[in-house]
């Protein structure tokens, strides 16, 4: 390996085994360690159908917007408060029955995540990091800046939050997905409370602690789910549940959409080039079909333009003949 030099000297020769260990260690350090810590998404069961789920109560105020179902179980004296809040989904008491099983499934998933015994330590505020799928242990330092999660659409990221308080907190904290990574494959599992302010968080928040497992979102956005053992409070925040985010488009879908969009005006310059460069990773017969359709449409447009032009020329000649007769 370049940069690795093992010298031997007469009278002080390193044992062959030691040399092998040094080389192996150097090779290991050159490979991302997190590649070996594959994460498996926990089974949320019926909790998947909720965008927001609280144990004692859910409070939604000050212009908050929730896209997805909201549930509370077992509830309290005032289980659900919605003041100046827009919710595109079912709410209590209509969701009470479903929320009971969803709570059981959510807490089971939280327990499942806590069983990970190996993780990649990732202390600090996470700003500027670019992480592949895996299991990470983060501390209770307030998060800030931009965290980028890069991976395929089936990649899974799990963040176990520890530290003295086990709290997940952040201000102006942004999580960005890259290379097809999906927000709903991200799981935040704090051992304490969650408090996010003016942040753009992505993923499933599983605040499962029986005593302090609450979620507080002040302004900002969450793309995923807010699941709390205790309470969820949203003030001027936006939560878009996973059921409303939709699946990522396939390469084929993207190619076909591209061809349809650009066919009419840019057929020769765009469609065929896109087919050539971007459709090679799937069965591009469909794209060829689109190409033919585009081509036919393009030819029809040309024929129509030619026909219209011919009609106009005939009308022009006819008008000229009439003038000559006069």
C-alpha angles and dihedrals in degrees: 000000000000112000094021114107125177114192126195125200132193109263093014104057115159114238113256091240092056091050090052091050092051092050092047092050091051091051092048092051090054092060121074104256093211090067087078094051099074115184125219119205112243118238108256092184113188090353086079090078093062129082091188126021126173134181104211102012148337120219121193117179149144100042098317116163125209122187106195139029124319122207141176130195138201085357133189139236089299105023099167132030123178116176118163088346128136116212122184097194144043120311138189133322089027090056098043096104094046091045092061094062092036090058091052092050093045093052090047090054090048091053090048092054092049089060093075107114097180126057142149111259110235108172127180134038095316092230115159096008124136111201132190121215113292147100115293133186112213129180132230095264109130111264121234141157123030127321115192121204111198123188148096124300091263095048116121128210122193122187117194109197116210137149128112094313102022088219125150107215134161146161122203088357116159127192114197126191120216139185094017098313113155126225092219091060090063119093127192112194112181122182088214138030129315123229119174124176126186089343136137103219125179127200144039114311110209107187096177105159109124095221109031102015097128132135124215119186117184114187114317126082141276122201104194131027137322107210118173134177089210122017141341119207122185122185116180089334133135123222121186111190123222091249089065098044094071129207120296115263116255123240088254093052091049092049094048092046091049092051093048093048098050102029100094100052106018105030100134096042103039118019099053093043091049091050091050097049106029108032098062095094095065141029098297095189086101090054090049088052088053089047090054091047090049090047092051090048090048091050091048090052089050091048091048092049090047092048093047090048090050092051091050091049091051091050089049092050091046091052090049091052091051091052091049091053090054 
